[in-house]
């Protein structure tokens, strides 16, 4: 009798384990169906378009110098953007780490705001600042009585590089400053005693100590600039097409799907390589000797130190906030120079009285609905993924962990292109369905939830659950009363990230959004591309609204986020 009870208990436990792991495998199934299957479809279209090996796409790629130039320019601008970002961020990281001054924490927090802004908003901001009709050009023309705008940066490599630095400066700044703040000063003090000063101290001591953080930041910035789409498409034009832009042009404009698939395959291969390098560097990115940042930062004392601090503060403010201020002011400036809300009010109008026209204000509602759906899906799948990866890393979880990061290393354009060619047959005939938008957004947003929850989950002492289990608590009660309160902050941060990412996602949405359900970034892009009277101002007004939503989300993240916990 006792043996049968033990057997029944074991069977019940085994079924509970099977059910538990079955639930935890849901996010892996989601990733296989909506990420790897579209990527496999791209690979299949590239090499087996008719069921047999066909290298026509590769031959076309190899025989057309244009595509070599596109690949070369993509690499060139990414390397140059990364180099400029690191060179400019290093002094800022030094000031943030070594000096204490009023508003230091606020400045560091606000410096991240540009990074969470959608690319179309950033492009609109720089058009409003240094574009042909931008505020700076108008000011210079009025002061010096010029007949033409003196700043001619649109459709140039220069403006692409400036915007890439603007967009990624905070990434390098926070990664390097966060690593540097945990380094002890003993090594530097010993080097000074031995005669190392000035450039010798930098070259032989500081830069070698910072090498892990600098390399990790460089790889991450390279990934972001290599897959840059909205900035290059809006500000660069066809002359400066990157792989991302060329994939979009070949698939959407020329309907050359095999060549677009070849370009996607090349881009995915490079990005997978870079993500492998990044995860390797992150595993090695541990501080040599940890020390609180409060013991490192000192108030500036000498005139040179004060000058260094204020010059860096001025640079950060001018680089990161001037375009955003120009965006707001330009959206309010009427044709007669009087500030007005007319362009905001016109977002609800249909100026051409077309039955197919979707008022921009409707795009706001579409984006909010898609963002809320994305948030729910991302939180559910992200929390399940965090539990799947587990509290204690194993060989299996070390293999699975990078798989769930792959959507971040894959271009959104490639993802949208994969949806078009893969999800067009039963039982996944979703090609014309609006549901593809929250699915695509979830793929991009889910890693943010995972990286926000997983570190908190792994920090929970195992003995807490064990003690609760010994007292008779069921797994559900353990999760409800122990795990959930502890990981709730990570969930809120991840959910806010997911909402913000969905609101600003542009590349994949441009491929898969239906004409009657456009999102805010798509409408902004269409308004910028149609030089009809008032469209540019309406695009700026809609960009300000989108920027405000992202800014509020960012403030929530900064307020709720537990300092030092999480990976974003």
C-alpha positions, 0 to 999 in steps of 0.5 A: 500500500505504501509502495503504491502511494510512493509510485503515485506520488512519483508519477504525479511529480513526473507529470508536473515536471513534464507540464512545467517544462512543456509550458517553459518550451512555449517561448522556444517554439515561438522562436522556432516558428516566427524567427528561425523558420522565416530565416530558413525560408530566406536561406531556402529562397537563396539557394533552393528557389525551385527545389534544386540548388540554384546559385543565380542570386550569388552569381548576380551578386558577384557579377554586379560591382554595385553590390560589392560597393553596398557591402563595402559601404555598409562595413565602412560606415559602421566601422567609422561610426563606431570609431567616432562614437568611442573616441567621443564617448571615452572623455565623457566616460572619464568625466562621469566616472572620476568627477562629482558635479551637480546633476551628474546622475541626471545627465547620465540618465538623460543621455540614454534618451536618444537611444530609445528614440525611434530612428524616424524621430531622430532623422526628423530631429536632425532635419529640423536642426540642420536640414535645408529648412532647419532651424540652424540654417534659417538662423544663419541665413537671417543673420548673414543675409544669405540666399542659400542654406550654408549647411548642406549635409542632407544626402551626405555621409557626414550627416549619417555619421553624426546621427549614428554618434548621436544614437549610440553615444549613450551605449558606449558612454554607459558601458565604459563608465559602468565598467570604469566605475568598478575599477580600483584606483590602486593600479593608477596610483602605483603607475604614477609612483613609477613615473607614468603620467599624461599619455603614458598613463592612458596608453599603458594603464587606463586603456588596457584596463578598459579594453574589455568594456571598449571592445564590447561597446565597439561590437555592440555599436558596430551591430547597431550601425551595420543594421541601421535602416531608418537613418540611412534611408531618410537622411542618406538616400539611394546613393548611400544604400547599406545592405539593410536599405538594399534589401528593402529596395530589392524586395519592395521596389524591384521585387527581386526576392532571390537577390534580396534573400542573398543580401539578407543571408550575407547580413545575417551571417555577419551579424551572427558572427558579431553576436558570437563575438559580443557574447564571448566578450560579455562573458569575459567582461568582469571587473578586476577589482570591484570598488564603489563608484562613490570612492572614485568620483571626486569634485573637480579642483583645478581650473583644467579639471573644471574646464574638462567637466564643463566642456564635456557637459556642453558637448553632451547637451549640444549633441544629444538635446539640441536636435530634440529641442529643434524638433519640438520648436520646428513642429510648433513654428507656422509659416508666418513664424508664429508658434502654433499647434495647427500642425498637431490639430491637422493630424486628424484631417484628411486634406485630400479627402481620399477614401483610402487615406488614413489620418496620422492620428489613427496611426497613434491608436494603431501603434498604442494597440500594437504596443500593448499587445507586444508588451503582453506577449513579450512579458509572458514569453520573456518571463517563461524564457527567463525560467527556461534558462534557469537560475543556474547556468548549464551547458544547455542554457549556455547554448539556448541563451544566445539563441534568444538574443539572435533577434537583436542581432538580426536586422528588422528588415530581414525579419520582415522580409522573412515573414513575407516569403515564409508566412504565406501558406496554410496553416501560417497564412499570415502575410496580409494579417495585422497580427504579424506586426505585434509578432514581429515586435515581440521578437525584437522586444522579448530579449529586453524582457529576458535580460531584465528579469533573468539577472534578478531571478538568478539573484534569488537565494535557492534556500528561500524556495526550499524553505517554503516547499518544506513548509508545504507551499505549492509551486504556484504559491512559491512563485506568487509569494516569493519569486513574483515580488522579487522579479516584479521590478525586472518585469516592469522594466522589461515591459516598458522596454517592450512597449517603447521598442514596439512604438518605434519599430520601423524596419519590419513594420515597413514590410508587413504593415497593411495600408489601413493599419500603419504605425506612427513611424511608417506615417512619419516616413511617408509624410517625409517622403511626400513633399506636399505643403504641410507634410514635413511639419505634420511629420515633425508634430507626429515625431514629437508625440512619439518622442514624448511617449518614448521619453515617458517610458524611459523615465519609468524605466529609470525610476523602476530599474534597480541600479546594477541589475539587468543588462540594458 
